[in-house]
Amino acid sequence: MSLIDLKKKTRIVLEKRALPQVPRCRVGLCIDISGSMQNEYQDGLVQETVDRLLAIAGTFDDNGEMEVWTFNQKYSTPPVARAADYGHYVKQAILDNPAVDKWGGTNYAPVMNAVLDAYFRKAQKAGSGGLFGLFRKVEQSMVKDTQLPALCLFLTDGDNNDAAEAERILREAQKYPIYWQLVGIGNDTDFRFIKKMAKDLPNAGFCHFPDLRIADEAIYEALLTSELCDWLRRL
């Protein structure tokens, strides 16, 4: 399957949602790299998922780029994923990257805060004071156009240990044009926190994949929801 084929499948779903003219929107990926995700990385399932999500980025963003953050109890920012990275991004930019923190616990707040910094807040120097200065960054350029809306695809296989702080950040994020598509992977947790956030917030949705072995059409149907398309139309 090529990236062009996947983009065609993405557009088919958007046309079904009555969104044939796709608005320009930045696409970012936050993907869990805690210890429980290790098999999914090593089996190639995360790479297959990133390839599919690159098709979404290529459909919504005219430069076809997708900002990527990985997270466990900390967060890292590997290089931006581009069309040329199709098929090999995860190994080169994440697994073989010594600056990416891997296989720890699970916190959401640091990476969610980093997304808002990159997309909407004024650029801050890495390591500046405050709670989130404690979390190590990998070099990645800040997004310059803070007026564009953003779709953040947030994939995790576990509940977080910082629910109160993560909720504060998600509620603050309502003042920005960002939609969080919160994705639970696996059946080892009930994803109580992200389900609650999706229910409470107008700019957040939730979907569940028992695992990442899922058909292309099914992943696009689950991610590109009617709610998301309605949110885009209201911008």
Sequence and secondary structure as in RCSB ss.txt:
>XXXX:A:sequence
MSLIDLKKKTRIVLEKRALPQVPRCRVGLCIDISGSMQNEYQDGLVQETVDRLLAIAGTFDDNGEMEVWTFNQKY
STPPVARAADYGHYVKQAILDNPAVDKWGGTNYAPVMNAVLDAYFRKAQKAGSGGLFGLFRKVEQSMVKDTQLPA
LCLFLTDGDNNDAAEAERILREAQKYPIYWQLVGIGNDTDFRFIKKMAKDLPNAGFCHFPDLRIADEAIYEALLT
SELCDWLRRL
>XXXX:A:secstr
  HHHHHHHHHHHHHHTT  S    EEEEEEE SGGGHHHHHTTHHHHHHHHHHHHHHHH TT  EEEEEESSSE
E    B GGGTTTHIIIIIIT TTS  S    SHHHHHHHHHHHTS    TT SSGGGGS        S TTS E
EEEEEESS  S HHHHHHHHHHGGGSSEEEEEEEESSS   HHHHHHHHH TTEEEEEESSS   HHHHHHHHS 
HHHHHHHHH 
